């Protein structure tokens, strides 16, 4: 009975149910559009699993999502809502791109400098919002929304500067090869993926480090204490304001790294129009249960859906069905605690009888 109860209380169970329900709802929309769900989903899954190179592309797509998912998950666990991961991601990618173009450094060192600078930029971008929160009482959600737009338009402005802009395009020049974090060319050929890079390795290392910080360190205990009850933590001698700034700084650092990995890895340049990896991090964090290790698997799932969804046009199915599925999954996970209460109550009644 205890085993059954632990299964019913597990967030993993409800996440799996939400994913299945998301696919079922997506199938309904496909049928309404006159498209066979079997054909569309068959193409979606074959585009992920039928060839080894497709799995490698899934890792490429997943890498920045894991970073932004870690960013959002870390802030969730420490009591702040980092809806600004998109802005931090953009700023990190922008800094990495500019330094990748203008600096002339040896390989490896160049990439490390770009990664560190991007992480610092993302952390500072997030810390500004933290200072506004602790010094002026401005809610972080409002500030982060504004800072997302500031980052977006700042990036578009810098992309169009003559020093780094590529003529007749809406993107920058390519960054120097010394700044790239691509796998060795021989390994790329073996994997049949010219965009394969070290980003997934960095993301997994980051996830493990964040898990250690949260679960095994005094710092993590303080941050979680403030997130659980800031007044109680303050009464216990923990500086709540400092903890909030620390949490936001680390959270922004992770998103900044995600932007750098995207630019230094797959993209190789920065386009005028930013992606949605920062907002995707919210989805990754929710599916992963705000657990750093869970973010690895949820990031891989979302990355697979993004890559597989990009191939749906081959069978004349709209790629937006992936957004419908992911949106439904997030919605169902958000209300999963309600279903959990009903299920646990029903189990208790059955046990009582």
Secondary structure, 3 states (H helix, E strand, C coil): CHHHHHHHHCHHHHHHHHHHHHHHHHHHHHHHCCCCHHHHHHHHHHHHHCCHHHHHHHHHHHHHHHHHHHHHHHHHHCCCCCCCHHHHHHHHHHHHHHHHHHCCCCCCHHHHHHHHHHHHHHHHHHHHHHHHHHHHCCCHHHHHHHHHHHHHHHHHHHHCCCCCECCCCCEECCCCHHHCCECCHHHHHHHCCCCCECHHHHHHHHHHHHHHHHHHCHHHHHHHHHHHCHHHHHHCCCCHHHHHHHHHHHHHHHHHHHHHHHHHHHHCCCECCCCCHHHHHHHHHHHCCCCHHHHHHHHHHHHHHHHHHCCHHHHCCCCHHHHHHHHHHHHHHHCHHHHHHHHHHHHHHHHHC
